[in-house]
Amino acid sequence: MSEIKQGVIIGFLGKTQDRFSEYQAPVTTEQKLEFVSKIDGFTGVEMVFPYENEGPAETKALMDKYGLEFAAINVNIKKETEWVPGALSRPDKGIRDRAVAMIKKAKDFAKAVGAPHVTCCPLSDGYDVLFQINYKTAWNHMVETFAEAADYLPEIPLFLEPKYSETRVHCQIDSTAKGVLLLKDIQCKNTGITIDMGHSLQSQENPAQALSLIYENGFDAYIHTNDNDTKADWDLIGASRHFLHYIELMFWAQEYGYNKYFTTDASPRIFDVLEFFNRHSEITTGAYKLAQKLNRQQILEMMRIEDYNGLMQMVNKEIYRI
Ligand SMILES: [Mn+2]
């Protein structure tokens, strides 16, 4: 049985802010990487491009110094002023082209540092009010721009991360299914969906079922771990509100032979940073191991013969242990 690999989006290891407050102190990228190496069981790094890195050579040297591996490069196409109202779906071709160019640069960077793939969450594409955007051109621009970025440097696959809300009130790619629909439309095999546990919950999905949908449609998947109250993307510590969902996601990830990093997309905010990630690591590793111990064959057989009572009993006894 394979062991879980865990990592973290290192932006959460420094100063973060929301509309009301700032949290923690600013730190350098080197300090963030040193910090990752101190978290129990973490070896993976998801780095935001282009804001958290020097050149590829310096970045690689720092990764080696702290014994870390890349889980992914996360390309940010929402921070620049012109992309705050959207990037890939906008009517202005210049704005779209510069966003595509940024994704291509992120792929070049990923290749140079040995990262396995690039992930992109087009958070600013969408709308805040009705009668704001042209749905027809917005969708077609999303398809065209993402296709162009996906086709570039095919050895570095491009992953799309759906999210229902924020920074736009209603994001373009607002569910796993819509992400899959976009990937089907662009017909490029070197693509995948980044399934963020909290985003999936906010879209009123069941993350395990959403993961299965990605694989059954022939695409690759990459997992971000966290939790929330389903109303907003709070980036809480994993399984703090959806324990059974967490176990079920692990069960199906194992069923599909998932062997990428489980990357933590959680924000410590008021909690002690190191202990926050240690607790996240603990519950995520624990959930993974618990899912490995379940009697997989028996569970699948109970599903086949529709033994719902047997399955509920399994959940009570083997998962909740009551
Ligand atoms: Mn995420």
Boltz pocket constraint, residues with backbone or C-beta under 6 A from the ligand:
constraints:
  - pocket:
      binder: B
      contacts: [[A, 161], [A, 196], [A, 224], [A, 265]]
      max_distance: 6.0
